[in-house]
Amino acid sequence: MLQKIFYILLLLMLPSVTFAQERKVQNKPYIDYRRLHYGFFVGTHMQDLELVNNGFVTENGEEWYADVTQYSPGLTVGVLAELRMGTYMSLRLMPTMHFGQSDLVFREQKGGELSRQQIKTTYIALPLHVKFASERFNNYRPYVTMGASPMVNLTVKKHQQLLVKRFDTMIEVGFGCDFYLPFFKLIPELKFAFSPLDILQKERKDLLDANMLKFTDSVDRVSSKMIILTFYFE
């Protein structure tokens, strides 16, 4: 899936390379001189959870291991406010919503038993990025971006095998290209996001069945990761 996303973005950028030697009439030549830019974006993303299993053995001799076995594309939507800080640098604020899920499988190593859990997420995120752009040539301008994205999950579900915390923060890095069209600016962007935080909730007062605690005890740490492909319209 990641390779497909990369190829799509590469194809979108090919014209900037093919026609790099030919000067053309610029569309919207003064748009980048505005102090403040506004826009919106839509896209897709893939969520992942990195689980650190510890080999915990229950009183009954069970040893459970957890892993993410299936990836499902999610929906990403948001708005953009970009502050021009210089010729090649700008500051971006992007209130965002991510709708997605992660599918977990718990496998007992001796008996081969399976237990499954689906973690659905509705994130409200507030990414703050610094954007570094190259000089514009014709109607193309590639860039790189990096920043942090604090977020809150509105759909944390209790009474399941694992319970994740409501709040998280991701470090995001990405790249994209501004395409200056006659009536608006189109910006495809690919971002890689990862969290340095442990979002596993170890205190499980929510559990109705004490036997379910074995799944939490079997995992030391859970951290979130995400690949995000978005299309900005400005």
C-alpha positions in Angstrom: 0.0 0.0 0.0 2.8 2.4 0.9 4.5 1.7 -2.5 1.2 2.6 -4.3 0.9 5.9 -2.4 4.6 6.7 -3.2 4.1 6.0 -7.0 0.9 8.2 -7.1 2.8 11.1 -5.6 5.8 10.6 -7.9 3.5 10.6 -10.9 2.0 13.9 -9.8 5.5 15.4 -9.5 6.8 14.1 -12.9 5.7 17.2 -14.9 8.0 19.4 -12.8 10.9 17.3 -13.9 9.9 16.8 -17.5 9.4 20.5 -18.2 12.2 21.8 -16.0 14.1 23.4 -18.9 11.1 25.2 -20.4 9.8 28.5 -19.0 6.0 28.9 -19.0 3.4 31.4 -18.1 2.8 31.3 -14.3 -0.7 30.6 -12.9 -1.6 32.8 -9.9 1.9 34.4 -9.8 1.3 36.4 -6.6 -0.4 33.8 -4.4 2.7 33.0 -2.4 3.3 36.6 -1.5 0.2 36.7 0.7 1.0 36.9 4.4 -1.7 34.4 5.3 -3.1 31.5 3.2 -6.2 29.5 3.8 -7.4 26.2 2.4 -8.9 22.8 3.1 -7.7 19.2 2.5 -9.0 15.7 2.1 -7.1 12.4 2.0 -6.6 8.9 3.3 -4.3 7.4 5.9 -3.1 4.0 7.2 -3.0 3.5 11.0 -0.6 1.1 12.8 0.2 0.2 16.4 3.6 -0.9 17.5 3.2 -3.4 20.3 6.0 -4.5 22.6 5.1 -8.0 24.0 6.8 -9.1 27.2 6.2 -12.9 27.3 4.0 -12.8 30.4 2.8 -16.2 31.5 -0.5 -16.5 33.4 -1.2 -18.8 36.4 -2.7 -21.3 33.9 0.5 -21.3 31.8 -0.9 -19.2 29.0 1.5 -17.0 27.0 -0.2 -14.4 24.8 1.2 -12.3 22.0 -0.5 -9.4 20.3 0.1 -8.1 16.8 -1.6 -5.9 14.1 -2.7 -8.2 11.3 -4.8 -6.0 9.0 -4.5 -2.5 7.8 -7.6 -0.5 6.6 -7.5 2.9 4.9 -9.1 5.7 6.9 -10.4 9.2 6.0 -8.6 12.4 6.8 -10.2 15.9 6.5 -9.2 19.3 7.7 -8.5 23.0 7.1 -5.2 24.8 6.6 -3.9 28.2 7.7 -0.4 29.0 6.5 1.6 32.0 7.7 4.4 33.2 5.3 7.6 33.7 7.3 10.0 34.3 4.4 10.7 33.4 0.8 11.2 29.7 1.5 9.7 29.1 4.9 6.2 29.2 6.3 4.3 28.1 9.4 1.2 25.9 9.0 -1.6 25.1 11.4 -3.9 22.3 10.2 -6.9 21.3 12.4 -7.6 17.8 11.3 -9.9 14.8 11.8 -8.7 11.2 11.2 -11.3 8.4 11.0 -9.8 4.9 11.1 -9.2 1.6 12.9 -6.6 -1.0 13.8 -7.3 -4.7 13.9 -5.4 -6.7 16.6 -5.0 -10.4 17.0 -3.9 -12.0 20.3 -2.4 -15.5 19.9 -1.7 -18.0 22.7 1.6 -19.6 22.0 1.0 -23.1 23.3 -2.6 -23.8 22.6 -3.0 -21.7 19.5 -6.1 -19.9 20.8 -7.0 -16.6 19.1 -8.7 -13.4 20.4 -9.4 -10.4 18.2 -10.0 -6.8 18.9 -10.9 -3.9 16.7 -9.7 -0.4 17.8 -11.7 2.3 16.1 -10.4 5.8 16.3 -11.8 9.3 15.7 -8.9 11.7 16.2 -9.1 15.4 16.5 -5.6 16.7 15.8 -3.9 20.1 15.8 -0.7 19.7 13.7 1.7 22.6 13.7 4.3 22.4 11.0 7.2 24.3 9.5 7.3 24.2 5.7 10.5 24.6 3.7 9.9 25.1 0.0 12.3 25.4 -3.0 12.2 28.3 -5.4 9.1 28.2 -7.7 9.7 27.1 -11.3 6.8 27.6 -13.7 3.8 26.1 -11.9 5.5 23.7 -9.5 7.2 24.1 -6.2 8.3 21.0 -4.1 8.7 21.3 -0.4 9.4 19.4 2.8 7.5 19.8 6.1 7.9 18.7 9.7 6.2 19.3 13.1 4.2 17.9 15.9 0.5 16.9 16.1 -1.2 16.7 19.5 -4.5 14.7 19.2 -7.4 13.4 21.2 -9.3 10.2 20.4 -13.1 10.6 20.8 -14.0 6.9 20.5 -12.0 5.1 23.2 -13.9 1.9 23.9 -13.6 0.3 27.3 -14.1 -3.4 28.5 -11.9 -4.8 25.7 -8.6 -6.7 25.7 -6.4 -3.5 25.5 -7.4 0.0 26.4 -5.5 2.9 24.8 -5.3 6.4 26.3 -7.4 9.2 25.0 -4.5 11.7 24.4 -1.5 11.2 22.1 1.1 13.3 20.3 2.7 12.5 16.9 5.9 13.7 15.3 5.3 14.3 11.6 7.6 14.6 8.6 6.5 14.8 5.0 7.0 16.1 1.5 4.8 17.5 -1.3 4.6 19.8 -4.2 2.6 23.0 -4.9 0.8 22.8 -8.3 -0.4 26.2 -9.5 -3.5 25.7 -11.5 -5.4 28.5 -13.3 -8.0 28.9 -10.6 -6.5 27.4 -7.4 -3.5 25.7 -6.0 -3.4 21.9 -5.6 -1.0 20.4 -3.1 -0.5 16.6 -2.9 1.4 15.7 0.3 2.7 12.5 1.9 3.4 12.5 5.6 4.9 9.9 8.0 3.8 10.2 11.6 4.9 8.4 14.8 4.3 8.8 18.5 7.1 8.7 21.1 4.5 8.1 23.8 3.2 4.9 25.3 -0.6 5.0 24.9 -1.3 1.7 26.7 -3.6 2.1 29.7 -2.2 -0.3 32.3 -4.8 0.5 35.1 -7.9 -1.5 34.0 -10.6 -0.7 36.5 -13.0 -0.8 33.5 -12.7 -4.6 33.1 -15.8 -6.6 34.0 -13.9 -10.0 33.7 -10.6 -10.2 35.7 -9.4 -12.9 33.3 -9.2 -10.2 30.5 -6.3 -8.6 32.4 -3.9 -11.2 30.9 -3.9 -9.3 27.6 -2.8 -6.0 29.2 -0.2 -7.8 31.3 1.2 -9.4 28.2 2.0 -6.1 26.5 4.6 -3.6 27.9 4.0 -0.7 25.5 1.8 0.5 22.6 2.7 3.4 20.3 0.9 4.7 17.3 2.1 5.3 13.7 0.4 6.7 10.6 1.0 7.3 6.9 -1.1 10.1 5.6 -1.7 11.1 2.0 -3.6 14.4 1.6 -4.6 16.8 -1.2 -4.8 20.5 -0.3 -6.9 23.0 -2.2 -6.0 26.6 -1.8 
